[in-house]
């Protein structure tokens, strides 16, 4: 009977470990899940907007960035909708975060009508795109790859 008792205790210990790991995995996934919504969708959501982790995007309204210690207040604009945002994260905002920049805020929507962001990302401007009024440069030479002919080596032909 003691041999069987050892197996039952070992099986119970394994079951407790497996159930504990499954619980930790489930709660970790639930806490890290965030929903992307537009400003229009955010304003039309029911009370679930106050309990879910959300991500919203928009353009930073010019002149709305106000810094006070570690807190940064700004407004995101999408079409004709404006959302006040308070960022209280631990990381510094990116250098590309400025007026009219496209930004993505992740956090929660408060009952006070303010979005409380824990993380803010700003879209990087493309350094390689031509300016809007600048013509696209034209290539000066044409390079093509030709198939090798019998007895010749393959290579680039200009």
C-alpha positions as CSV (number, residue, x, y, z in Angstrom):
1,X,0.0,0.0,0.0
2,X,2.9,2.4,0.6
3,X,4.1,2.1,-3.0
4,X,0.6,3.1,-4.3
5,X,0.5,5.9,-1.7
6,X,3.8,7.3,-3.1
7,X,2.4,7.4,-6.7
8,X,-0.8,9.1,-5.6
9,X,1.2,11.8,-3.7
10,X,3.5,12.3,-6.7
11,X,0.5,12.4,-9.1
12,X,-1.2,15.0,-6.9
13,X,1.9,17.2,-6.7
14,X,2.2,17.0,-10.6
15,X,-1.4,18.0,-10.9
16,X,-1.0,21.0,-8.6
17,X,2.0,22.2,-10.6
18,X,0.2,21.8,-13.9
19,X,-2.9,23.6,-12.7
20,X,-0.8,26.4,-11.2
21,X,1.2,26.9,-14.5
22,X,-2.0,26.9,-16.5
23,X,-3.5,29.6,-14.2
24,X,-0.4,31.8,-14.4
25,X,-0.4,31.5,-18.2
26,X,-4.1,32.3,-18.5
27,X,-3.9,35.4,-16.3
28,X,-0.7,36.6,-18.0
29,X,-2.4,36.4,-21.4
30,X,-5.5,38.2,-20.1
31,X,-3.5,41.0,-18.5
32,X,-1.3,41.6,-21.6
33,X,-4.1,41.6,-24.1
34,X,-5.0,45.0,-25.5
35,X,-7.6,46.0,-28.1
36,X,-7.0,48.5,-30.9
37,X,-9.9,50.9,-31.4
38,X,-10.4,54.1,-33.3
39,X,-11.5,57.2,-31.5
40,X,-14.9,56.8,-33.1
41,X,-15.2,53.2,-31.8
42,X,-14.0,54.3,-28.4
43,X,-16.7,56.9,-28.0
44,X,-19.4,54.4,-29.2
45,X,-18.3,51.6,-26.9
46,X,-20.4,50.6,-23.8
47,X,-19.0,50.4,-20.3
48,X,-16.4,47.8,-21.4
49,X,-14.2,50.7,-22.5
50,X,-13.5,51.4,-18.8
51,X,-12.3,47.9,-18.0
52,X,-10.3,46.8,-21.1
53,X,-6.7,47.6,-22.0
54,X,-7.0,49.7,-25.2
55,X,-4.7,51.1,-27.9
56,X,-5.8,54.2,-29.7
57,X,-4.1,56.1,-32.5
58,X,-4.3,59.6,-33.9
59,X,-2.3,62.7,-34.7
60,X,-1.0,64.8,-31.8
61,X,-3.0,68.0,-31.8
62,X,-0.6,71.0,-32.3
63,X,0.1,72.9,-29.1
64,X,-1.5,70.3,-26.9
65,X,1.7,68.8,-25.4
66,X,2.1,69.9,-21.8
67,X,4.8,68.4,-19.6
68,X,4.7,68.5,-15.8
69,X,7.4,66.4,-14.2
70,X,7.0,62.8,-15.3
71,X,3.5,63.4,-16.6
72,X,2.7,64.4,-20.1
73,X,-0.7,65.6,-21.3
74,X,-1.6,65.8,-24.9
75,X,-4.5,65.3,-27.3
76,X,-5.0,62.9,-30.1
77,X,-7.1,63.9,-33.1
78,X,-8.7,61.6,-35.6
79,X,-10.9,63.4,-38.2
80,X,-13.1,65.6,-36.1
81,X,-12.8,63.7,-32.8
82,X,-10.3,64.7,-30.1
83,X,-9.2,62.5,-27.2
84,X,-7.3,64.0,-24.1
85,X,-4.4,61.7,-23.1
86,X,-2.3,61.6,-19.9
87,X,0.9,59.7,-20.1
88,X,2.5,58.6,-16.8
89,X,4.8,55.8,-18.1
90,X,8.3,55.2,-16.9
91,X,10.0,55.5,-20.3
92,X,10.8,58.8,-21.9
93,X,8.7,59.7,-24.9
94,X,10.4,59.1,-28.3
95,X,12.1,62.0,-30.1
96,X,9.6,61.7,-32.9
97,X,6.8,62.6,-30.5
98,X,5.9,66.1,-31.4
99,X,3.0,68.2,-32.9
100,X,1.2,66.6,-35.8
101,X,3.1,63.3,-35.3
102,X,1.1,60.1,-35.6
103,X,1.0,58.5,-32.2
104,X,-0.3,55.3,-30.6
105,X,-1.2,55.3,-26.9
106,X,-1.8,52.1,-24.9
107,X,-3.6,52.2,-21.6
108,X,-7.1,52.5,-20.2
109,X,-10.0,54.9,-20.7
110,X,-11.1,56.6,-17.5
111,X,-14.6,57.6,-16.4
112,X,-13.3,61.2,-16.4
113,X,-13.1,61.0,-20.2
114,X,-9.3,61.0,-20.3
115,X,-7.2,58.2,-21.8
116,X,-4.6,57.1,-19.2
117,X,-1.6,55.9,-21.3
118,X,1.1,53.7,-19.9
119,X,3.0,53.5,-23.2
120,X,3.2,55.9,-26.2
121,X,4.7,55.2,-29.6
122,X,5.3,57.8,-32.3
123,X,5.5,56.9,-36.0
124,X,9.0,57.6,-37.5
125,X,9.1,59.9,-40.4
126,X,10.6,58.3,-43.4
127,X,14.0,59.7,-44.1
128,X,14.2,58.2,-47.5
129,X,10.9,59.5,-49.0
130,X,11.2,62.5,-51.3
131,X,9.8,65.8,-50.1
132,X,6.2,66.4,-51.4
133,X,7.3,69.0,-53.9
134,X,10.5,67.3,-54.9
135,X,10.7,65.2,-58.1
136,X,11.8,61.6,-58.0
137,X,15.4,61.2,-59.1
138,X,15.9,59.4,-62.4
139,X,18.6,56.8,-62.8
140,X,21.7,57.8,-64.8
141,X,22.4,54.3,-66.2
142,X,20.5,51.1,-66.8
143,X,21.8,47.9,-65.4
144,X,20.4,44.6,-66.5
145,X,21.2,41.0,-65.9
146,X,21.5,38.9,-69.1
147,X,21.5,35.1,-69.3
148,X,24.9,33.7,-70.1
149,X,25.5,32.8,-73.7
150,X,27.2,29.6,-74.8
151,X,30.9,29.9,-74.0
152,X,30.5,33.2,-72.1
153,X,30.5,33.9,-68.4
154,X,27.5,35.4,-66.7
155,X,27.7,39.0,-65.4
156,X,26.2,42.4,-65.4
157,X,26.0,44.3,-68.6
158,X,25.7,48.1,-68.6
